[in-house]
């Protein structure tokens, strides 16, 4: 990633210029912000955590979280739109699991570190 040279109006500390030049792009920050926004909802956060450990259908996710199937489906759509989960079809049944991406892995580990919980496996 190429960083452009930025001249700050006030040169208080020269090391600040080095940091300013490495500010992530708007697109990069938007990707992270969108993911974090989706995980800001406790129900979605629980569903996401579950799907980091297993692949499940809507009915089982609803039973595990104590939510209705329509509510779970709504949350799954938002998580999927944010790129945090993926789905696959087996016959008439849709199955969901965490996406296999670097950001999902890091979010999963961060959740477990903050909540002081361990992976069940």
C-alpha positions in Angstrom: 0.0 0.0 0.0 1.4 3.3 -1.0 1.1 6.2 1.4 1.2 9.8 0.3 3.4 12.4 2.0 1.2 14.7 4.1 2.4 18.0 5.3 0.7 19.0 8.6 0.0 22.7 9.1 1.8 22.6 12.5 4.9 20.5 13.0 4.7 19.7 16.8 6.3 16.3 16.7 8.0 14.8 13.7 6.9 11.2 14.5 3.2 12.3 14.1 3.8 12.8 10.4 4.9 9.2 10.1 1.7 8.0 11.8 -0.5 10.4 9.8 1.0 9.1 6.5 -0.1 5.6 7.5 -3.8 6.3 8.3 -5.8 3.5 6.6 -7.8 4.4 3.6 -11.5 5.3 3.9 -12.4 2.0 2.2 -10.3 -0.1 4.7 -11.8 1.7 7.7 -15.3 1.3 6.3 -14.9 -2.4 6.0 -13.8 -2.7 9.6 -16.5 -0.2 10.8 -19.2 -2.1 9.0 -18.1 -5.4 10.6 -17.9 -3.9 14.1 -21.3 -2.2 13.6 -22.9 -5.5 12.9 -21.3 -7.1 16.0 -22.5 -4.2 18.1 -25.8 -5.9 18.5 -25.8 -8.5 21.2 -27.9 -11.0 19.3 -25.8 -10.8 16.2 -22.6 -11.1 18.3 -23.9 -14.3 19.9 -24.9 -15.7 16.5 -21.5 -14.8 15.0 -19.7 -16.4 17.9 -21.7 -19.6 17.5 -21.0 -19.7 13.8 -17.3 -19.2 14.4 -17.4 -22.7 16.0 -19.9 -24.6 13.9 -22.1 -24.6 10.8 -25.8 -24.5 11.6 -29.3 -24.0 10.1 -31.7 -21.2 11.1 -33.9 -23.4 13.3 -30.9 -24.7 15.3 -29.5 -21.2 15.7 -32.9 -20.0 16.9 -33.1 -22.8 19.4 -29.5 -22.2 20.7 -30.1 -18.5 21.1 -33.7 -18.5 22.3 -34.8 -16.3 19.4 -37.5 -16.8 16.7 -36.5 -18.1 13.3 -37.5 -14.8 11.6 -35.4 -12.8 14.0 -32.4 -15.1 13.4 -32.9 -14.9 9.6 -32.9 -11.1 9.9 -29.6 -11.1 11.8 -28.1 -13.7 9.5 -28.8 -11.5 6.5 -27.0 -8.5 8.1 -24.0 -10.6 9.1 -23.9 -12.1 5.6 -24.1 -8.7 3.9 -21.2 -7.5 6.1 -19.2 -10.5 4.8 -18.9 -12.0 8.3 -20.7 -15.3 7.5 -21.4 -17.4 4.5 -24.2 -19.8 3.6 -24.6 -23.1 1.7 -27.6 -25.1 0.7 -28.1 -28.8 1.4 -31.4 -29.8 -0.2 -34.0 -27.4 1.2 -31.9 -26.4 4.2 -29.6 -23.4 4.3 -26.5 -23.7 6.6 -24.5 -20.8 7.9 -20.9 -20.5 9.2 -18.3 -17.8 9.8 -16.5 -16.6 6.7 -13.0 -17.9 6.3 -11.3 -14.4 6.3 -8.6 -12.7 8.3 -11.0 -10.1 9.7 -13.4 -12.8 10.9 -10.6 -14.7 12.6 -9.4 -11.6 14.3 -12.9 -10.5 15.4 -13.5 -14.0 16.8 -10.3 -14.0 18.8 -11.0 -10.5 20.0 -14.5 -11.4 21.2 -13.1 -14.4 23.1 -10.3 -12.4 24.6 -12.6 -9.5 25.7 -15.3 -11.8 27.1 -12.6 -14.1 28.6 -14.2 -17.2 27.0 -12.5 -20.0 25.3 -13.3 -21.9 22.1 -15.2 -25.0 22.9 -12.7 -27.1 20.9 
